[in-house]
């Protein structure tokens, strides 16, 4: 799972932790107030009412403490996962080529390489052939947006599974990881074309622009099926697994994604 997804999860858990801390502080203040006004309450309302109020506040304080501890653990767990992934990505950045042929590609490195290469090309084109800059920028931006959209879909699916406790459907995350790798391989092919091409040559400009458009088109086609796949998973969870057709729908889209990935992408 990418660092961006883990960062989103950590921010979400930190927000919950802050809510838990606020609840704990509020219940603690209530407890202090009850203890401080003990004699006054007993004198004017009686010992029985005081015991009732004190009991309720004690229960609230216990619940507040439990909520705080649960959110603290969630925040700590997501923080450690984020730190681990950060360490892995930093280690990977110093070992092996970014556009390696074998093994999984690093989505963060691919995205950073695309941004760097795109910026270099746009600077050159803007100076040499400004009339081509507009369309090239649109084409390259559309490719970057597909990678951002993929991160968003992965985060949405993870949140969906987490909030529903759907551990039996964790293999759906693996499918999205494969989709992400397919998109990365498409972008790698674009980067390779940009590396051997020159923004000074009209023919090279046309080749890079066409490659970028094909890359974005193929990625978006896969992202469309990915969205439908997530919707199918959502509908299955909403049915609480009572409908056999629900899981069949999930399998249909899973197979569709697998077939599209096996097609090989651009220049397959």
BALOBA-1460 file (C-alpha; in Angstrom, 3 decimals):
// residues 268
<rec num="1" residu="x" x="0.000" y="0.000" z="0.000"/>
<rec num="2" residu="x" x="1.361" y="3.457" z="-0.890"/>
<rec num="3" residu="x" x="2.552" y="6.069" z="1.569"/>
<rec num="4" residu="x" x="-0.244" y="8.437" z="0.478"/>
<rec num="5" residu="x" x="-2.915" y="5.954" z="1.544"/>
<rec num="6" residu="x" x="-1.244" y="5.367" z="4.916"/>
<rec num="7" residu="x" x="-0.955" y="9.118" z="5.439"/>
<rec num="8" residu="x" x="-4.684" y="9.464" z="4.817"/>
<rec num="9" residu="x" x="-5.384" y="6.684" z="7.298"/>
<rec num="10" residu="x" x="-3.094" y="8.288" z="9.897"/>
<rec num="11" residu="x" x="-4.797" y="11.693" z="9.520"/>
<rec num="12" residu="x" x="-8.185" y="10.023" z="9.920"/>
<rec num="13" residu="x" x="-7.090" y="8.223" z="13.095"/>
<rec num="14" residu="x" x="-5.506" y="11.386" z="14.486"/>
<rec num="15" residu="x" x="-8.850" y="13.159" z="14.077"/>
<rec num="16" residu="x" x="-10.510" y="10.343" z="16.020"/>
<rec num="17" residu="x" x="-7.791" y="10.549" z="18.674"/>
<rec num="18" residu="x" x="-8.464" y="14.275" z="19.130"/>
<rec num="19" residu="x" x="-12.176" y="13.543" z="19.567"/>
<rec num="20" residu="x" x="-11.336" y="10.850" z="22.135"/>
<rec num="21" residu="x" x="-9.050" y="13.249" z="24.013"/>
<rec num="22" residu="x" x="-11.780" y="15.899" z="24.060"/>
<rec num="23" residu="x" x="-14.306" y="13.390" z="25.416"/>
<rec num="24" residu="x" x="-11.881" y="12.267" z="28.131"/>
<rec num="25" residu="x" x="-11.102" y="15.844" z="29.180"/>
<rec num="26" residu="x" x="-14.804" y="16.724" z="29.306"/>
<rec num="27" residu="x" x="-15.717" y="13.723" z="31.463"/>
<rec num="28" residu="x" x="-12.716" y="14.386" z="33.705"/>
<rec num="29" residu="x" x="-13.868" y="17.970" z="34.226"/>
<rec num="30" residu="x" x="-17.355" y="16.706" z="35.115"/>
<rec num="31" residu="x" x="-15.848" y="14.323" z="37.661"/>
<rec num="32" residu="x" x="-13.812" y="17.126" z="39.244"/>
<rec num="33" residu="x" x="-16.906" y="19.342" z="39.435"/>
<rec num="34" residu="x" x="-18.932" y="16.581" z="41.125"/>
<rec num="35" residu="x" x="-16.203" y="15.929" z="43.682"/>
<rec num="36" residu="x" x="-15.724" y="19.652" z="44.344"/>
<rec num="37" residu="x" x="-19.459" y="20.259" z="44.906"/>
<rec num="38" residu="x" x="-20.026" y="17.098" z="46.944"/>
<rec num="39" residu="x" x="-20.978" y="18.794" z="50.208"/>
<rec num="40" residu="x" x="-23.225" y="21.347" z="48.528"/>
<rec num="41" residu="x" x="-25.134" y="18.705" z="46.557"/>
<rec num="42" residu="x" x="-25.574" y="16.496" z="49.630"/>
<rec num="43" residu="x" x="-26.876" y="19.421" z="51.713"/>
<rec num="44" residu="x" x="-29.371" y="20.679" z="49.172"/>
<rec num="45" residu="x" x="-30.302" y="17.495" z="47.279"/>
<rec num="46" residu="x" x="-29.427" y="14.602" z="49.555"/>
<rec num="47" residu="x" x="-26.876" y="11.819" z="49.585"/>
<rec num="48" residu="x" x="-28.935" y="9.578" z="47.292"/>
<rec num="49" residu="x" x="-29.019" y="12.084" z="44.408"/>
<rec num="50" residu="x" x="-25.314" y="12.769" z="44.870"/>
<rec num="51" residu="x" x="-24.531" y="9.067" z="44.622"/>
<rec num="52" residu="x" x="-26.636" y="8.807" z="41.462"/>
<rec num="53" residu="x" x="-24.898" y="11.772" z="39.840"/>
<rec num="54" residu="x" x="-21.485" y="10.538" z="40.953"/>
<rec num="55" residu="x" x="-22.194" y="7.066" z="39.563"/>
<rec num="56" residu="x" x="-23.283" y="8.434" z="36.187"/>
<rec num="57" residu="x" x="-20.219" y="10.657" z="35.908"/>
<rec num="58" residu="x" x="-17.946" y="7.759" z="36.897"/>
<rec num="59" residu="x" x="-19.454" y="5.613" z="34.144"/>
<rec num="60" residu="x" x="-19.008" y="8.452" z="31.635"/>
<rec num="61" residu="x" x="-15.408" y="8.909" z="32.748"/>
<rec num="62" residu="x" x="-14.770" y="5.188" z="32.283"/>
<rec num="63" residu="x" x="-16.347" y="5.240" z="28.835"/>
<rec num="64" residu="x" x="-14.387" y="8.361" z="27.911"/>
<rec num="65" residu="x" x="-11.161" y="6.735" z="29.028"/>
<rec num="66" residu="x" x="-11.932" y="3.614" z="26.975"/>
<rec num="67" residu="x" x="-12.729" y="5.664" z="23.864"/>
<rec num="68" residu="x" x="-9.524" y="7.649" z="24.322"/>
<rec num="69" residu="x" x="-7.411" y="4.503" z="24.671"/>
<rec num="70" residu="x" x="-8.976" y="2.845" z="21.611"/>
<rec num="71" residu="x" x="-8.367" y="5.907" z="19.427"/>
<rec num="72" residu="x" x="-4.860" y="6.272" z="20.866"/>
<rec num="73" residu="x" x="-4.034" y="2.696" z="19.858"/>
<rec num="74" residu="x" x="-5.496" y="3.221" z="16.368"/>
<rec num="75" residu="x" x="-3.480" y="6.417" z="15.890"/>
<rec num="76" residu="x" x="-0.300" y="4.767" z="17.177"/>
<rec num="77" residu="x" x="-0.798" y="1.718" z="14.940"/>
<rec num="78" residu="x" x="-1.355" y="3.794" z="11.810"/>
<rec num="79" residu="x" x="1.617" y="6.001" z="12.715"/>
<rec num="80" residu="x" x="3.907" y="2.983" z="13.020"/>
<rec num="81" residu="x" x="2.614" y="1.616" z="9.702"/>
<rec num="82" residu="x" x="3.282" y="4.989" z="8.062"/>
<rec num="83" residu="x" x="6.785" y="5.145" z="9.524"/>
<rec num="84" residu="x" x="7.501" y="1.602" z="8.347"/>
<rec num="85" residu="x" x="6.311" y="2.349" z="4.815"/>
<rec num="86" residu="x" x="8.318" y="5.570" z="4.774"/>
<rec num="87" residu="x" x="11.443" y="3.663" z="5.783"/>
<rec num="88" residu="x" x="10.793" y="1.048" z="3.099"/>
<rec num="89" residu="x" x="10.308" y="3.682" z="0.396"/>
<rec num="90" residu="x" x="13.424" y="5.561" z="1.481"/>
<rec num="91" residu="x" x="15.409" y="2.321" z="1.385"/>
<rec num="92" residu="x" x="14.001" y="1.436" z="-2.015"/>
<rec num="93" residu="x" x="14.909" y="4.872" z="-3.340"/>
<rec num="94" residu="x" x="18.567" y="4.012" z="-2.803"/>
<rec num="95" residu="x" x="18.423" y="0.509" z="-4.242"/>
<rec num="96" residu="x" x="17.683" y="-0.432" z="-7.824"/>
<rec num="97" residu="x" x="16.436" y="1.599" z="-10.789"/>
<rec num="98" residu="x" x="13.107" y="3.431" z="-10.623"/>
<rec num="99" residu="x" x="11.961" y="1.998" z="-13.950"/>
<rec num="100" residu="x" x="13.096" y="-1.560" z="-13.251"/>
<rec num="101" residu="x" x="11.772" y="-4.243" z="-15.586"/>
<rec num="102" residu="x" x="11.336" y="-7.008" z="-13.006"/>
<rec num="103" residu="x" x="9.465" y="-6.823" z="-9.714"/>
<rec num="104" residu="x" x="6.885" y="-4.330" z="-8.508"/>
<rec num="105" residu="x" x="7.278" y="-0.677" z="-9.365"/>
<rec num="106" residu="x" x="7.139" y="1.949" z="-6.616"/>
<rec num="107" residu="x" x="4.078" y="4.156" z="-7.332"/>
<rec num="108" residu="x" x="5.590" y="7.079" z="-5.404"/>
<rec num="109" residu="x" x="8.837" y="6.956" z="-7.366"/>
<rec num="110" residu="x" x="6.991" y="6.569" z="-10.658"/>
<rec num="111" residu="x" x="4.764" y="9.534" z="-9.843"/>
<rec num="112" residu="x" x="7.729" y="11.677" z="-8.799"/>
<rec num="113" residu="x" x="9.635" y="10.720" z="-11.955"/>
<rec num="114" residu="x" x="6.621" y="11.607" z="-14.086"/>
<rec num="115" residu="x" x="6.277" y="15.006" z="-12.402"/>
<rec num="116" residu="x" x="9.989" y="15.755" z="-12.802"/>
<rec num="117" residu="x" x="10.116" y="14.647" z="-16.438"/>
<rec num="118" residu="x" x="6.873" y="16.475" z="-17.264"/>
<rec num="119" residu="x" x="8.154" y="19.715" z="-15.709"/>
<rec num="120" residu="x" x="11.390" y="19.458" z="-17.697"/>
<rec num="121" residu="x" x="9.516" y="18.865" z="-20.940"/>
<rec num="122" residu="x" x="7.028" y="21.681" z="-20.329"/>
<rec num="123" residu="x" x="9.821" y="24.162" z="-19.576"/>
<rec num="124" residu="x" x="11.576" y="23.220" z="-22.795"/>
<rec num="125" residu="x" x="8.431" y="23.240" z="-24.926"/>
<rec num="126" residu="x" x="7.274" y="26.590" z="-23.532"/>
<rec num="127" residu="x" x="10.532" y="28.159" z="-24.725"/>
<rec num="128" residu="x" x="11.065" y="26.283" z="-27.984"/>
<rec num="129" residu="x" x="7.542" y="25.579" z="-29.270"/>
<rec num="130" residu="x" x="4.939" y="27.362" z="-27.095"/>
<rec num="131" residu="x" x="2.115" y="26.528" z="-29.496"/>
<rec num="132" residu="x" x="2.511" y="22.841" z="-28.534"/>
<rec num="133" residu="x" x="2.648" y="23.501" z="-24.777"/>
<rec num="134" residu="x" x="-1.095" y="23.565" z="-24.155"/>
<rec num="135" residu="x" x="-1.972" y="20.148" z="-25.587"/>
<rec num="136" residu="x" x="1.149" y="18.526" z="-24.155"/>
<rec num="137" residu="x" x="0.352" y="19.861" z="-20.694"/>
<rec num="138" residu="x" x="-3.189" y="18.487" z="-20.905"/>
<rec num="139" residu="x" x="-1.915" y="15.078" z="-21.999"/>
<rec num="140" residu="x" x="0.740" y="14.788" z="-19.273"/>
<rec num="141" residu="x" x="-1.572" y="16.161" z="-16.572"/>
<rec num="142" residu="x" x="-4.233" y="13.599" z="-17.461"/>
<rec num="143" residu="x" x="-1.681" y="10.811" z="-16.871"/>
<rec num="144" residu="x" x="-0.717" y="12.195" z="-13.451"/>
<rec num="145" residu="x" x="-4.385" y="12.464" z="-12.526"/>
<rec num="146" residu="x" x="-4.901" y="8.752" z="-13.168"/>
<rec num="147" residu="x" x="-2.243" y="7.952" z="-10.557"/>
<rec num="148" residu="x" x="-3.883" y="10.305" z="-8.050"/>
<rec num="149" residu="x" x="-7.272" y="8.716" z="-8.749"/>
<rec num="150" residu="x" x="-5.803" y="5.253" z="-8.178"/>
<rec num="151" residu="x" x="-4.529" y="6.312" z="-4.744"/>
<rec num="152" residu="x" x="-7.985" y="7.666" z="-3.923"/>
<rec num="153" residu="x" x="-9.715" y="4.405" z="-4.908"/>
<rec num="154" residu="x" x="-7.280" y="2.371" z="-2.793"/>
<rec num="155" residu="x" x="-7.916" y="4.576" z="0.230"/>
<rec num="156" residu="x" x="-11.689" y="4.442" z="-0.247"/>
<rec num="157" residu="x" x="-11.691" y="0.646" z="-0.475"/>
<rec num="158" residu="x" x="-9.493" y="0.307" z="2.613"/>
<rec num="159" residu="x" x="-11.750" y="2.629" z="4.609"/>
<rec num="160" residu="x" x="-14.803" y="0.691" z="3.410"/>
<rec num="161" residu="x" x="-13.356" y="-2.649" z="4.508"/>
<rec num="162" residu="x" x="-12.066" y="-1.233" z="7.808"/>
<rec num="163" residu="x" x="-15.351" y="0.409" z="8.762"/>
<rec num="164" residu="x" x="-17.290" y="-2.780" z="7.988"/>
<rec num="165" residu="x" x="-14.763" y="-5.176" z="9.511"/>
<rec num="166" residu="x" x="-14.825" y="-7.026" z="6.187"/>
<rec num="167" residu="x" x="-11.650" y="-9.069" z="6.614"/>
<rec num="168" residu="x" x="-13.019" y="-11.770" z="4.316"/>
<rec num="169" residu="x" x="-12.822" y="-9.269" z="1.440"/>
<rec num="170" residu="x" x="-9.206" y="-8.188" z="2.000"/>
<rec num="171" residu="x" x="-8.221" y="-9.891" z="-1.245"/>
<rec num="172" residu="x" x="-10.013" y="-7.054" z="-3.050"/>
<rec num="173" residu="x" x="-7.161" y="-4.770" z="-1.947"/>
<rec num="174" residu="x" x="-4.728" y="-7.080" z="-3.711"/>
<rec num="175" residu="x" x="-6.718" y="-6.639" z="-6.917"/>
<rec num="176" residu="x" x="-6.372" y="-2.860" z="-6.624"/>
<rec num="177" residu="x" x="-2.638" y="-3.258" z="-5.989"/>
<rec num="178" residu="x" x="-2.415" y="-5.135" z="-9.295"/>
<rec num="179" residu="x" x="-4.361" y="-2.359" z="-11.017"/>
<rec num="180" residu="x" x="-1.921" y="0.163" z="-9.568"/>
<rec num="181" residu="x" x="1.041" y="-1.827" z="-10.907"/>
<rec num="182" residu="x" x="-0.571" y="-1.927" z="-14.368"/>
<rec num="183" residu="x" x="-0.942" y="1.858" z="-14.299"/>
<rec num="184" residu="x" x="2.670" y="2.218" z="-13.150"/>
<rec num="185" residu="x" x="3.882" y="0.032" z="-16.020"/>
<rec num="186" residu="x" x="1.966" y="2.199" z="-18.490"/>
<rec num="187" residu="x" x="3.563" y="5.320" z="-17.018"/>
<rec num="188" residu="x" x="6.987" y="3.649" z="-17.128"/>
<rec num="189" residu="x" x="6.561" y="3.118" z="-20.874"/>
<rec num="190" residu="x" x="5.670" y="6.806" z="-21.255"/>
<rec num="191" residu="x" x="8.724" y="7.824" z="-19.221"/>
<rec num="192" residu="x" x="10.968" y="5.659" z="-21.375"/>
<rec num="193" residu="x" x="9.580" y="7.294" z="-24.527"/>
<rec num="194" residu="x" x="10.166" y="10.746" z="-23.005"/>
<rec num="195" residu="x" x="13.735" y="9.770" z="-22.084"/>
<rec num="196" residu="x" x="14.725" y="8.859" z="-25.649"/>
<rec num="197" residu="x" x="12.761" y="11.719" z="-27.246"/>
<rec num="198" residu="x" x="13.591" y="15.392" z="-27.580"/>
<rec num="199" residu="x" x="11.244" y="18.345" z="-27.031"/>
<rec num="200" residu="x" x="13.165" y="20.100" z="-29.817"/>
<rec num="201" residu="x" x="11.816" y="17.757" z="-32.495"/>
<rec num="202" residu="x" x="8.254" y="18.010" z="-33.804"/>
<rec num="203" residu="x" x="8.039" y="14.287" z="-34.503"/>
<rec num="204" residu="x" x="9.197" y="13.472" z="-30.970"/>
<rec num="205" residu="x" x="6.643" y="15.889" z="-29.553"/>
<rec num="206" residu="x" x="3.889" y="14.117" z="-31.465"/>
<rec num="207" residu="x" x="5.088" y="10.682" z="-30.273"/>
<rec num="208" residu="x" x="5.243" y="11.712" z="-26.608"/>
<rec num="209" residu="x" x="1.861" y="13.448" z="-26.753"/>
<rec num="210" residu="x" x="0.219" y="10.438" z="-28.423"/>
<rec num="211" residu="x" x="1.839" y="8.074" z="-25.909"/>
<rec num="212" residu="x" x="0.596" y="10.202" z="-23.007"/>
<rec num="213" residu="x" x="-2.930" y="10.221" z="-24.435"/>
<rec num="214" residu="x" x="-2.870" y="6.437" z="-24.938"/>
<rec num="215" residu="x" x="-1.513" y="5.991" z="-21.413"/>
<rec num="216" residu="x" x="-4.247" y="8.134" z="-19.872"/>
<rec num="217" residu="x" x="-6.910" y="6.411" z="-21.975"/>
<rec num="218" residu="x" x="-5.823" y="2.903" z="-20.970"/>
<rec num="219" residu="x" x="-5.458" y="3.918" z="-17.316"/>
<rec num="220" residu="x" x="-8.884" y="5.566" z="-17.266"/>
<rec num="221" residu="x" x="-10.461" y="2.505" z="-18.843"/>
<rec num="222" residu="x" x="-9.068" y="0.420" z="-16.007"/>
<rec num="223" residu="x" x="-10.058" y="3.018" z="-13.407"/>
<rec num="224" residu="x" x="-13.648" y="2.952" z="-14.682"/>
<rec num="225" residu="x" x="-13.828" y="-0.796" z="-14.063"/>
<rec num="226" residu="x" x="-12.097" y="-0.286" z="-10.702"/>
<rec num="227" residu="x" x="-14.798" y="2.154" z="-9.616"/>
<rec num="228" residu="x" x="-17.515" y="-0.307" z="-10.672"/>
<rec num="229" residu="x" x="-15.668" y="-3.016" z="-8.728"/>
<rec num="230" residu="x" x="-15.679" y="-0.886" z="-5.555"/>
<rec num="231" residu="x" x="-19.380" y="-0.144" z="-6.032"/>
<rec num="232" residu="x" x="-20.050" y="-3.889" z="-6.325"/>
<rec num="233" residu="x" x="-18.119" y="-4.522" z="-3.097"/>
<rec num="234" residu="x" x="-20.131" y="-1.758" z="-1.404"/>
<rec num="235" residu="x" x="-23.447" y="-3.191" z="-2.561"/>
<rec num="236" residu="x" x="-22.421" y="-6.631" z="-1.348"/>
<rec num="237" residu="x" x="-21.568" y="-5.253" z="2.100"/>
<rec num="238" residu="x" x="-24.836" y="-3.311" z="2.201"/>
<rec num="239" residu="x" x="-26.721" y="-6.531" z="1.580"/>
<rec num="240" residu="x" x="-24.864" y="-8.025" z="4.578"/>
<rec num="241" residu="x" x="-23.906" y="-10.971" z="2.400"/>
<rec num="242" residu="x" x="-27.494" y="-12.259" z="2.217"/>
<rec num="243" residu="x" x="-27.608" y="-12.168" z="-1.559"/>
<rec num="244" residu="x" x="-25.588" y="-14.673" z="-3.555"/>
<rec num="245" residu="x" x="-25.830" y="-12.419" z="-6.597"/>
<rec num="246" residu="x" x="-23.957" y="-9.717" z="-4.687"/>
<rec num="247" residu="x" x="-20.750" y="-11.691" z="-4.382"/>
<rec num="248" residu="x" x="-21.183" y="-12.875" z="-7.967"/>
<rec num="249" residu="x" x="-21.159" y="-9.239" z="-9.070"/>
<rec num="250" residu="x" x="-17.909" y="-8.697" z="-7.177"/>
<rec num="251" residu="x" x="-16.371" y="-11.715" z="-8.927"/>
<rec num="252" residu="x" x="-17.512" y="-10.454" z="-12.330"/>
<rec num="253" residu="x" x="-15.691" y="-7.157" z="-11.903"/>
<rec num="254" residu="x" x="-12.682" y="-8.890" z="-10.349"/>
<rec num="255" residu="x" x="-12.397" y="-11.050" z="-13.475"/>
<rec num="256" residu="x" x="-12.915" y="-8.022" z="-15.695"/>
<rec num="257" residu="x" x="-10.057" y="-6.185" z="-14.001"/>
<rec num="258" residu="x" x="-7.822" y="-9.231" z="-14.264"/>
<rec num="259" residu="x" x="-8.573" y="-9.527" z="-17.986"/>
<rec num="260" residu="x" x="-7.788" y="-5.854" z="-18.617"/>
<rec num="261" residu="x" x="-4.515" y="-6.144" z="-16.701"/>
<rec num="262" residu="x" x="-3.514" y="-9.223" z="-18.687"/>
<rec num="263" residu="x" x="-3.990" y="-7.293" z="-21.917"/>
<rec num="264" residu="x" x="-0.677" y="-5.600" z="-21.118"/>
<rec num="265" residu="x" x="-1.546" y="-1.906" z="-21.442"/>
<rec num="266" residu="x" x="-0.029" y="0.435" z="-24.024"/>
<rec num="267" residu="x" x="2.587" y="-0.966" z="-26.396"/>
<rec num="268" residu="x" x="1.833" y="-4.471" z="-25.145"/>
